[in-house]
Amino acid sequence: MIEYVLSGNFTRDLKILEKLNGKTIEIDYIQDSGHGWLKIPKNLSFGLKFSRYSYEDEKNLYLEEDLDMGKYIQFLKKHNITVKCNEIIYNGNCYIRNLKRIQEQYEQ
């Protein structure tokens, strides 16, 4: 089951979903030697709740691949939005590991 957080952006989110319906969006899938994250703009989080295993910076969420990434892609598919992942691979640890953990408004 996908959980949502109702916020003041609900109407905006619905408009974005309607605009993206039937379209393909490109998202970076960033990996290092131990893990991977889907990088999404915060304004495309659609009020979904994500785990404390994901990260964020000022503009983006980095959804961990084991739980949050699948939840997000499933949500998009449910709304007839296709995802094309651009793979970015780092040798050693990726910069994402040094970002702060996801804030409470996105947590499960």
C-alpha positions, -999 to 999 in steps of 0.1 A, spaced: 0 0 0 13 35 -9 8 61 18 3 98 11 7 130 31 -20 155 24 -6 189 22 -13 223 7 2 211 -25 -25 185 -32 -41 206 -60 -8 213 -76 2 176 -74 -31 166 -92 -24 191 -120 12 178 -124 -1 142 -125 -27 151 -152 0 169 -172 23 139 -170 -3 113 -178 8 91 -207 42 107 -208 78 95 -201 99 113 -175 137 109 -172 152 104 -138 187 97 -127 194 64 -111 227 69 -92 247 39 -79 279 33 -61 296 0 -52 271 -7 -24 238 9 -31 216 30 -55 192 59 -53 166 75 -76 171 112 -77 137 131 -79 129 168 -76 111 175 -44 82 190 -63 76 156 -79 73 137 -46 35 139 -48 30 138 -10 43 102 -9 59 90 24 94 77 22 117 58 46 145 72 67 169 53 44 165 79 17 184 112 15 177 148 5 193 181 -4 177 215 -10 160 206 -43 160 168 -45 151 135 -28 174 105 -33 151 75 -29 169 43 -18 166 14 -42 153 -13 -19 120 2 -9 114 38 -18 124 37 -54 100 9 -62 72 26 -43 78 58 -64 79 40 -97 48 20 -88 30 52 -80 40 68 -114 29 36 -133 -5 37 -115 -9 72 -130 2 61 -165 36 78 -163 66 59 -177 101 63 -161 133 62 -181 163 59 -158 196 75 -167 222 53 -149 251 71 -132 277 49 -116 303 60 -91 334 41 -81 337 40 -44 312 59 -22 288 83 -38 282 119 -25 247 110 -16 259 91 15 271 125 29 237 142 25 212 144 53 186 117 58 151 125 45 131 149 67 101 139 87 74 152 63 85 124 38 90 96 63 69 66 69 
